[in-house]
Amino acid sequence: MPEHDDLKTLERVAQARMTLKSTLSNVIIGQDMVIDHLLITLLCRGHALLVGVPGLAKTLLISSIADVLDLSFNRIQFTPDLMPTDITGTEVIEENRSTGRKEFRFVRGPLFAQVVLADEINRTPPKTQAALLQAMQEHEVSAAGQTFKLDEPFFVLATQNPIEQEGTYPLPEAQLDRFMFMLMVEYPSYDEELEIITRTTATDPPELSKVISGAEIQELQALVRRVPVAETVLKYAVTLTRATRPTEDDSPDYIKNWVRWGAGPRAGQNLVLGAKAKAVLDGRSTPEVADVQELAKPVLRHRIVRSFRAEADGVDADAIIDKLLGTIKG
């Protein structure tokens, strides 16, 4: 696409973002930053993990985003007895009425949607969690000796309850790293909660209008890849990522004390891609260091493995990232 066409697209995207958030506000109160980060994830062809207590409208938010983006949506409730074939699909035997012969037919599972909500992903055993990995990384499913491509754009959003850990299966680091962002869904403010209670106890939620199509989203995903990045922004993303590793000679002393394992190169990739997508959503032609800084927590918080010292000191991943952002200047 020629450069002037890209600039026109940027203006259109910024306007579409405002329209989308205005449309979502008819059913979702607050959560502006979470919505922005979900849109960034989608434009980067990534996936997101949402962490929050029950009742914060995580499911409604995700299904509403699928509606306004005109994407197909499936919700999978993860449970301890869920099998891999329950999400990928399975073969069934059917009789061909014309020939009388019995044949195998593959019945697609709920993974075959453009937006997939993996609800309470840590409540299902590792073998079922692992069934998501190929779909998330390769955008395809292997079953019954065949490989099936998933419809694009493909977007996995998983939720996790941070309170109740009884009978759960914590996601392994390899799978956590597949998620571009870990987003914390916080309690609403007093005014937001008052508005939520008022709306949800009075009338049925309104129907949402379509703002953008799947084909347009794919065009924007390609546009994000074409956005140029200044060397200073690239170097800052790499420096910030490497500073999380206690094995680096020049990493700060508090990192060596509080961190057992730091973020890998995929974190740096996601910082840069996310900064590009944020610039696109803002209608800007190139990202800034400030964009990387804003996305540092959702990108890094699930990629930092704290030490026992950090746990004893009551220091969480967000506090470590805040300290890093104060130490490493752009």
Secondary structure as the mmCIF struct_conf table of DSSP 4:
data_model
#
loop_
_struct_conf.conf_type_id
_struct_conf.id
_struct_conf.beg_label_comp_id
_struct_conf.beg_label_asym_id
_struct_conf.beg_label_seq_id
_struct_conf.end_label_comp_id
_struct_conf.end_label_asym_id
_struct_conf.end_label_seq_id
HELX_RH_AL_P HELX_RH_AL_P1 GLU A 3 LEU A 24
TURN_TY1_P TURN_TY1_P1 SER A 25 VAL A 27
BEND BEND1 GLY A 30 GLY A 30
HELX_RH_AL_P HELX_RH_AL_P2 ASP A 32 LEU A 43
TURN_TY1_P TURN_TY1_P2 CYS A 44 ARG A 45
STRN STRN1 ALA A 48 VAL A 51
TURN_TY1_P TURN_TY1_P3 PRO A 54 GLY A 55
BEND BEND2 LEU A 56 LEU A 56
HELX_RH_AL_P HELX_RH_AL_P3 LYS A 58 VAL A 68
TURN_TY1_P TURN_TY1_P4 LEU A 69 ASP A 70
STRN STRN2 PHE A 73 GLN A 77
TURN_TY1_P TURN_TY1_P5 PRO A 80 ASP A 81
HELX_RH_AL_P HELX_RH_AL_P4 PRO A 84 THR A 88
STRN STRN3 GLY A 89 GLU A 95
TURN_TY1_P TURN_TY1_P6 ARG A 97 THR A 99
STRN STRN4 LYS A 102 ARG A 108
TURN_TY1_P TURN_TY1_P7 PRO A 110 LEU A 111
BEND BEND3 ALA A 113 GLN A 114
STRN STRN5 VAL A 115 ASP A 119
TURN_TY1_P TURN_TY1_P8 GLU A 120 GLU A 120
HELX_RH_3T_P HELX_RH_3T_P1 ILE A 121 ARG A 123
BEND BEND4 THR A 124 THR A 124
HELX_RH_AL_P HELX_RH_AL_P5 PRO A 126 GLU A 138
BEND BEND5 HIS A 139 HIS A 139
STRN STRN6 GLU A 140 ALA A 143
TURN_TY1_P TURN_TY1_P9 ALA A 144 GLY A 145
STRN STRN7 GLN A 146 LYS A 149
HELX_LH_PP_P HELX_LH_PP_P1 LEU A 150 ASP A 151
BEND BEND6 GLU A 152 PRO A 153
STRN STRN8 PHE A 155 GLN A 160
BEND BEND7 PRO A 162 ILE A 163
TURN_TY1_P TURN_TY1_P10 GLU A 166 GLY A 167
HELX_LH_PP_P HELX_LH_PP_P2 PRO A 170 PRO A 172
HELX_RH_AL_P HELX_RH_AL_P6 GLU A 173 LEU A 176
TURN_TY1_P TURN_TY1_P11 ASP A 177 ARG A 178
BEND BEND8 MET A 180 MET A 180
STRN STRN9 PHE A 181 MET A 184
HELX_LH_PP_P HELX_LH_PP_P3 GLU A 186 SER A 189
HELX_RH_AL_P HELX_RH_AL_P7 TYR A 190 THR A 200
TURN_TY1_P TURN_TY1_P12 THR A 201 ALA A 202
BEND BEND9 THR A 203 THR A 203
HELX_LH_PP_P HELX_LH_PP_P4 ASP A 204 LYS A 210
HELX_RH_AL_P HELX_RH_AL_P8 GLY A 214 ARG A 226
HELX_RH_AL_P HELX_RH_AL_P9 GLU A 231 ALA A 243
TURN_TY1_P TURN_TY1_P13 THR A 244 THR A 244
TURN_TY1_P TURN_TY1_P14 PRO A 246 THR A 247
BEND BEND10 GLU A 248 GLU A 248
TURN_TY1_P TURN_TY1_P15 ASP A 249 ASP A 250
BEND BEND11 SER A 251 SER A 251
HELX_RH_AL_P HELX_RH_AL_P10 ASP A 253 TRP A 258
STRN STRN10 VAL A 259 TRP A 261
HELX_RH_AL_P HELX_RH_AL_P11 PRO A 265 ASP A 282
TURN_TY1_P TURN_TY1_P16 GLY A 283 GLY A 283
BEND BEND12 SER A 285 THR A 286
HELX_RH_AL_P HELX_RH_AL_P12 VAL A 289 GLU A 294
TURN_TY1_P TURN_TY1_P17 LEU A 295 LEU A 295
HELX_RH_AL_P HELX_RH_AL_P13 ALA A 296 LEU A 300
TURN_TY1_P TURN_TY1_P18 ARG A 301 ARG A 303
STRN STRN11 VAL A 305 ARG A 306
HELX_RH_AL_P HELX_RH_AL_P14 PHE A 308 ASP A 313
TURN_TY1_P TURN_TY1_P19 GLY A 314 GLY A 314
HELX_RH_AL_P HELX_RH_AL_P15 ALA A 317 THR A 327
BEND BEND13 ILE A 328 ILE A 328
#
